[in-house]
Amino acid sequence: MLNVAQKKMPLVRLQKYLSQAGYCSRRQGEVHITSGHVTVNGETVTQLGVRVNPASDRIAVRGQIITTRSERVYIALNKPVDYISSCKHANARIVLDLIDIEERVYPVGRLDKDSQGLLLLTDDGALHQRLSHPSYDHEKEYEVTVARPISNGALRKMAAGLLLNGVKTRPAKIKRTASQQFRITLQEGRNRQIRHMVSKVGGHVIRLKRIRIANLKLGNLKEGHWRFLTAAEKMALLKA
């Protein structure tokens, strides 16, 4: 029988505690519990109904003591196609449907519904405002696949800047990776900018994936999955 002390702080479900502490999502916490990875006061817990006292109980996952998180939340998500980068959108799937934590987070910037890849979400309003402001020159890198082979001349034109709605795009870094694929790095984020740029040189985008925002990389994060940023990633973003 677990010795779960009851002090002033209310009891919470164990999987919810793991989520609040920033260790994993509630669903991932349930997997850890049923797999026998979690101990409470030194005793292994495998049932999902156990409640713990955050003020007094010692919770560990595979021997690692888990303490509650008091700082802001920063999340990297691999957004799938057909999800809206919004907190609310009638009759549509939104990116928040993919994240099961207690804290309310907001997407920083957007990926259109037809695009996929790295999306940053946070409850840090100051960082959200700074990263979303046009004057913040952070880089965003994308993998682009087009319907037909694209010429070197077309890539050079996009890199140099194109007129879109009467305003020239800023110079971009472009690297060809295949006859119908290239990587492009921007320091601005107009609505559907890459798609409009490719259309301007006679092409058509069939796949657009963001793989980097400033120092934050998508890496091997699976589509539809998310993770908390590491301490080093948070520090680099906050210093930028």
C-alpha positions in Angstrom: 0.0 0.0 0.0 1.4 3.4 -1.0 2.1 5.8 1.7 0.7 8.9 0.0 0.7 11.7 2.5 -2.1 14.2 2.5 -1.0 17.7 3.5 -2.3 21.1 2.4 -1.7 20.7 -1.3 -4.5 18.8 -3.1 -3.8 15.4 -4.6 -3.4 15.0 -8.3 -3.4 12.0 -10.6 0.1 10.7 -11.2 0.1 11.1 -15.0 -1.1 14.7 -14.6 1.7 15.4 -12.2 4.3 14.1 -14.7 2.8 16.4 -17.3 2.7 19.4 -15.0 6.3 18.8 -14.1 7.2 19.0 -17.8 8.6 15.5 -17.9 6.1 14.2 -20.6 2.5 14.4 -21.8 -0.3 12.8 -19.8 -0.6 10.1 -22.4 3.1 9.4 -22.3 2.9 9.4 -18.5 0.2 6.7 -18.7 2.6 4.6 -20.7 5.4 5.1 -18.2 3.1 4.1 -15.4 1.6 1.0 -17.0 5.1 -0.1 -18.1 6.3 0.0 -14.5 8.8 2.9 -15.0 7.3 5.1 -12.2 7.8 4.9 -8.4 6.1 6.9 -5.7 8.0 7.0 -2.4 10.1 4.2 -3.6 7.3 1.8 -4.6 6.5 1.0 -8.3 3.1 2.1 -9.5 1.4 0.4 -12.5 -2.2 1.6 -12.0 -3.5 4.8 -13.5 -5.8 5.8 -10.7 -3.1 6.6 -8.1 -3.1 10.2 -6.8 -0.1 11.9 -5.3 0.7 14.9 -3.2 3.1 17.2 -5.0 4.2 18.8 -1.7 5.3 15.6 0.0 5.5 12.6 -2.3 8.7 11.6 -4.0 8.0 10.7 -7.6 10.6 9.2 -10.0 10.7 7.8 -13.5 13.4 5.2 -14.1 15.1 6.5 -11.0 15.0 10.1 -12.0 13.3 12.3 -9.4 10.6 14.5 -11.0 9.9 17.9 -9.5 7.2 20.3 -10.5 7.9 23.0 -13.1 7.6 26.6 -12.2 9.0 28.2 -15.3 7.4 28.9 -18.6 6.5 26.2 -21.1 8.3 25.9 -24.5 7.2 23.2 -26.9 8.4 22.0 -30.3 5.7 20.3 -32.4 6.0 18.5 -35.8 2.8 19.8 -37.3 1.1 17.5 -39.8 -0.7 18.7 -42.9 -4.4 19.7 -42.5 -3.9 21.2 -39.0 -4.5 24.9 -38.4 -1.9 26.9 -36.5 -4.5 28.5 -34.3 -5.9 28.1 -30.8 -9.5 28.1 -32.1 -11.0 27.4 -35.5 -14.5 26.3 -36.2 -14.9 22.8 -37.8 -11.2 22.3 -38.2 -8.4 20.4 -36.5 -6.0 22.7 -34.7 -2.5 22.2 -33.4 -3.6 22.3 -29.8 -5.5 19.1 -30.4 -2.1 17.4 -30.6 -0.8 18.7 -27.2 -2.2 17.3 -23.9 -0.8 19.5 -21.1 -2.6 21.6 -18.5 -0.9 24.9 -19.4 -2.4 27.0 -22.2 0.2 27.6 -24.9 0.1 29.5 -28.1 1.7 28.9 -31.5 4.5 31.3 -32.3 4.0 32.3 -36.0 2.2 30.1 -38.3 2.4 27.2 -40.7 -0.4 27.2 -43.2 -2.8 24.2 -43.3 -1.1 22.6 -46.3 2.4 22.8 -44.7 4.1 20.6 -42.1 7.0 20.6 -39.8 8.4 22.6 -36.9 6.1 24.8 -34.9 7.0 26.5 -31.6 4.4 26.9 -28.9 4.7 28.7 -25.5 2.9 30.4 -22.7 5.7 33.1 -22.6 3.9 36.1 -23.9 7.0 38.3 -24.1 8.9 35.7 -26.2 5.8 35.1 -28.4 5.6 38.8 -29.2 9.3 39.2 -29.9 9.6 36.2 -32.1 6.4 37.2 -34.0 7.5 40.8 -34.6 8.7 41.5 -38.2 11.8 43.3 -36.8 13.1 40.0 -35.2 15.4 38.6 -37.9 15.4 34.9 -36.8 16.0 32.4 -39.6 13.4 29.9 -40.6 14.5 27.0 -42.8 12.2 24.9 -45.1 12.4 21.8 -47.3 10.5 22.4 -50.5 9.4 19.9 -53.1 7.9 21.2 -56.4 5.8 19.4 -59.0 8.4 19.7 -61.8 12.2 20.2 -61.9 13.2 23.7 -61.1 16.0 25.5 -62.8 19.1 27.1 -61.2 18.0 30.4 -62.6 14.6 30.2 -60.8 16.4 29.4 -57.6 18.8 32.4 -58.1 15.8 34.7 -58.7 14.1 33.6 -55.5 17.4 34.0 -53.5 17.9 37.5 -54.8 14.3 38.6 -54.0 11.0 38.8 -55.9 8.2 41.3 -56.0 5.1 40.0 -54.2 2.2 42.4 -54.0 4.5 45.3 -54.9 7.0 44.6 -52.1 10.3 42.8 -52.8 11.1 39.8 -50.6 14.3 39.9 -48.6 17.3 37.9 -49.9 17.1 34.2 -49.0 19.6 31.4 -48.8 18.7 28.5 -51.1 20.4 25.1 -51.6 19.3 22.6 -54.2 18.9 19.0 -52.8 17.4 17.3 -55.9 15.9 18.3 -59.3 12.6 18.9 -57.7 13.7 19.8 -54.2 15.6 22.6 -52.4 16.1 24.1 -49.0 15.3 27.8 -48.4 16.1 29.9 -45.4 14.1 33.1 -44.8 14.3 36.0 -42.3 10.7 37.0 -42.9 7.4 35.3 -42.9 4.7 36.7 -45.2 1.5 34.7 -45.7 2.3 31.7 -47.9 5.5 33.4 -49.0 7.4 30.4 -50.3 4.4 29.1 -52.3 4.0 32.6 -53.9 7.7 32.8 -54.7 7.7 29.4 -56.4 4.6 30.3 -58.3 6.3 33.6 -59.4 9.0 31.6 -61.2 6.6 29.2 -62.8 6.6 26.4 -60.3 4.2 24.7 -58.0 4.9 23.6 -54.4 3.6 20.1 -53.6 5.3 19.7 -50.2 6.5 22.3 -47.7 8.2 21.3 -44.4 9.8 23.7 -41.9 12.9 22.1 -40.3 14.4 25.0 -38.3 13.4 28.1 -36.4 16.5 30.1 -35.3 18.5 27.6 -33.3 15.6 25.2 -32.8 15.7 22.1 -35.1 13.0 19.7 -36.0 15.5 16.8 -35.9 13.9 13.3 -35.7 10.7 14.4 -34.0 7.9 12.3 -35.5 5.0 13.9 -37.3 2.2 14.8 -35.0 4.4 14.4 -31.9 5.8 17.1 -29.6 8.5 17.6 -27.0 9.5 20.2 -24.4 12.6 22.3 -25.4 15.8 21.5 -23.6 17.4 24.0 -21.3 20.0 24.9 -23.9 17.4 25.5 -26.6 15.4 27.7 -24.3 18.4 29.7 -23.3 19.4 30.2 -26.9 15.9 31.4 -27.9 15.7 33.8 -24.9 19.1 35.3 -25.7 18.4 35.7 -29.4 
